[in-house]
Amino acid sequence: MNRSEKTAEIANLKNTLESNSFIYLTDASTLTVAAVSELRGLCHEKGIQMKVVKNTLVKKAIESMGDDNKGFDGLIEYLKGPTAIMLTDTANLPAKVLKEFRKSHEKPTLKVAYIDSSLYIGDDQIKALAALKSKEELVGEIITLLQSPAKNVISALKSGGSTIAGILKTLQEREEAPAS
């Protein structure tokens, strides 16, 4: 790779990092070509971009951001050894893919995950990251919670109304019934 290609790749990595809020750095070094292809396929199905990167180029991309690097400088110390980067729009998807893939493979291991300026360090964080809720899931839960009290009130009014109507009907039938 010549100097101009490196400069272009650094600019590309910088743009890629700046446009993503969810970044996973993994080590997939001992995977076979077939296993890496399988992992890439899973990532592609879920809308996750995965690529093997040169650590020095990623470091330079982060350094080129200056002070406005959104906390990416915390990733630099984990850019050692073989690194595959996973990028997505949903925070928990890469962790779910890694968790699923690791049922049949030993790697990739998680070096660090960058989620909205927070770092999740180490492979033991996969379970916690997989349990994170997506924005859509959180919005759905909030809507359900907001609708629940209204549904309870309406249900109580309906059941209370039919109970009152039932009592009135019974009383009316008693009055109309001839005394024996």
N, C-alpha and C positions, 0 to 999 in steps of 0.2 A: 504494500500500500504506500503510494507516494504522498508527499506533503499535502498536495491539493485534495487528494482523496480523504486523507485524515481530517483536514479542515472541514470538508463537506460533511463527513460522518459526525464530527463533533457538533457542528451546527444542527444536524438532523437529530442527534441525541438530545441536545439542549431543547429543541422544539418539542420533541416527544415527551421529555420529562415535564416541561412546563405545562403541557396540555393534559397531563394525567394527575389525578389526585390519589390514585391507588397503584402502588408499584411494589412488586415483590422481587427480591434478589434471591436466587436459588443456586444450589450446586448440584448439577446433574452430570458430574464428571465421569462416573463409572457406568453410566447407562449405555447399553448397546445402541447401535444405529436404529434397530427395529423398535426399541423401547422409546427412544427420543421421538421417532416418527409417530408412535402411538400417543405419546404425551402431546405432541404438537397437534395431532388430530383432535384430541379431547379439548385442548385449548381453543382450537378453531371453532369447534361446535358450540362452545360457550361464549364466543366473542372475546376471547382473551388473546392478546398479541404476545407471542413469546419469541425471543431471539437471544442467541448467544452474543455476548458483547465483550469487547476488550476493556478490561478494567481501567487502563490508563486513559482511554478515550472518554469513558463515562466520567472519570475524575475531572478531566479537562472541561467537559461539558458543564459539570456542576460548578467548577471554579469560574467558568466564563460568565456565569449568572451574577457573580458578585454578591453583594449583600442581599439582593432581592431573590434569594434562591429557595424560598418557601420551606427552609429547613432541610433541603436535600443534602447539605454538607454533612449531616449525620450519617448518611449512607456511605461516605467515602471510606471509613475505617473497615467496612465489610466488603469492599471491593478487593478481595484477595482470592487467589486461586481461580479455578474456572467458574464463570458466572453466567447464568441465564437470567434474563430479565423478563418479568411477566407484567403486562400492562392491561388495565381494564377500566370500565366505567362503574363496576359494582364491586365494592370492597371485599366481599366474602367469596366471590367466585373462584379466584385462584386457590384459596385455601381449601375450598370444597373439592376442586379438581386434584390438588396435591393429596388430599386425604383419601380420595377415591383411588387415585393412581398408586398410592403407597400400600394399598391392600395387596397388590401383587408385585410390587417392586420396592427395593430398599431406598432408592433415591427418586426424585431429587429431595434434598434437604433444604429447609428454609434458612437462609442466612439472616435476612431482615425484611420486614414489610413496612412500607411507608403508607400510612392511611391518614389522609387529611392532616399532614404535618406531625403526626405521632409515629414513633417507631416501635415496632413489635419485633424484638430481637430473639432469634433462636428458633430452632425447630420445634420446641415445646409449645410455641404459640399457635401452631396450626389449628388445634382444636378450638381455641378461643376465637381465632379469626374466622373459622368456618361458622361459628355460632353468631357472628355479627349479623344484624338484620340490614337488609338493603333499604334504601330510601323508600321504595315502593311498598315494602312490607311494613315499614313504620307508619307511613301515611295510611295504609289500609287498617292497621290496628287502631290508630287515632280515630279514624272515621267510625269504626265499629264501636269504640268506647263512647264516642259522642252520640251515636244513634241509640245505644243501649238504654239510657235513662228515658228517652222519649218513648221507646217501644214499651218499656215497663209501665209508664204512666198510661199510655193508650190501652194496653192490655188490662190494666187494673180497672180503668173506666169502663171498658167493654164488659168485663166479667162482673163488675159491680153493678152495671146497668142491667144486665140480664138477671142478676140476683134480685135486685129491687123489683124488676118487672115480674119476676116469678112470685115474689111475696105478695105483691099487689094483686096479681091474678088469683092466687090462692085465697086471699082475703075476700075478693070480690065473689069468688065461687061459693065461699062459706055463707056470705050474706044472701046470695041468690038461692041457695039450697033450702028446701023446706025443712022446718024443724020437725024432728021425729019424736 
